[in-house]
Amino acid sequence: MIWLVLRVVVFVAVVAVIATAAGLLVDTSGEVAITWDGYTYPPLSLVEFVGVVLLTMLALYALYKLAGLLVAAIRFVLGDETALTRYWSRAKERRGFEALSSGMVALAEGDPKTAAVYARKAARLLGAGPLTDLLHANIAEAQGDVSRAKQHYRALAKEPPTAMVGVKGLLKQAVARGETDRALKFAEHAFAIRPNDAGVQQTLFDLQVKQANWEGALKTLTALARGKSLPRDVSERRRAVINLEIARHAAETGDEPRAVAAADAAVKAAPGLAPAAVFAARRAIARGESARAGKLLKEAWKHAPQPDIAEAYAEISPTESPSERRRRFRDLIATNATHDEAKYLSAELAIADNDWRGARKALGDMASEKPNHRSLAMMAAIEKGEGSSEAIVRGYLARAVSAPRGAHWICDRCAASPGGWHAVCPSCGGFDTLAWRESADEADLGGAMLPLMVDDAESRASEDQLDAAAAEEAVREAAEARR
């Protein structure tokens, strides 16, 4: 507003000065005589003289412009850049960007053929450049022309401003074609260009896991955690899983110090990761550190009771009697006594000690309220130990065969049951997707029983009792396989 007022004031002042000067010029009397080379021209009034001066200045300005136009025409003929060529260039550029925009719109509408027409026009008007290369690459991908898309992505990758776009395009192609080694190189290149890109970090992490490059995956996980791309609990859990794999590999290669350090790091990151606690505890047992092993296993049991923890806890004192083992296990069970696994373990220990009444009390109503082949098989052992009829025993065993399996390792991604814990699901390749939980699937007797079951007295049925005998034998083999 102030500038507008100021401009009005200046304009009025200039008009007033011009009007005043014109008035003075008109009111002033006198003539101007011009003599040139002895010739005196007719005298001019002041107004006429000012008019002649102004016309002369205008004529000189017109001559100057005409001379400039003539020079520009000569330069144009000689091929130099001029305002005319710049105008035509701008018009050409405008048409090129219009074609580029139309191509992008056509591609977004799912019409790659029309988009290709506009892309060629844009390339002709604008020449080769990052935008036309990107449009051509997207069109080639939409048409399934992988080779041509790769060519354009490579062109983009060579220029620093568009290097990330080109590398990510090549990375996507390599991942889609299952070229893991090639994709890993592109992912590492993209990570070097833009280390804070969460998408690149995750892709690199997935590829490193697929290649079992655990050291590299641990570094990439640190970048993911630093960028807050993952919740803290998820990143710590993944850190534990990776360190466990590093520990396993170190143990296989004989690097015991590295195995111990990585196992301890895994337990520290996720105390509830049972495989990590079991691995670390077994390393401690091997070093004669039974107290440390027991502490690790109790902490893991407190977070997530599992049979593998009980099995490792039994290894602390492998020569003890069933009664001694039962007393020692009380400290472990007490850390999470209300969990179903605690009930199974208590019943298992009682069965091993031939305390059938104690086993029935520990198992409680699990066989009726949560019937699965573990609880039903234990009830069969209890009934047999108490001297019940073979019909009752076989009835429990027959039900155990077709009952749900109970808690076991299940992949949350593909629902596969690999029979044990793995960092990467053997079926779908998912990382850290195995969880210890129940499913409604039919029983799979391979290794589902607790590892402490002692049932050496199981008898074989006659030929006319084939089904019951097969069930009983399956339970016995499962128990012995896990022992």
Secondary structure, DSSP 8 states (H G I E B T S, - for coil): -HHHHHHHHHHHHHHHHHHHHHHHHHH---EE--EETTEE---EEHHHHHHHHHHHHHHHHHHHHHHHHHHHHHHHHHT---HHHHHHHHHHHHHHHHHHHHHHHHHHTT-HHHHHHHHHHHHHHH-S-HHHHHHHHHHHHHTT-HHHHHHHHHHHHHSGGGHHHHHHHHHHHHHHTT-HHHHHHHHHHHHHH-TT-HHHHHHHHHHHHHTT-HHHHHHHHHHHHHTT-S-HHHHHHHHHHHHHHHHHHHHHTT-HHHHHHHHHHHHHH-TT-HHHHHHHHHHHHHTT-HHHHHHHHHHHHHHS--HHHHHHHHTTSTT--HHHHHHHHHHHHHTTTTSHHHHHHHHHHHHHTT-HHHHHHHHTTHHHHS--HHHHHHHHHHHHHTT--HHHHHHHHHHHHHSB--SEEEETTT----SS--SB-TTT--BT-EEEE--SSB---TT-S-TT---TT-----GGGHHHHHHHHHHHHHHHHH-
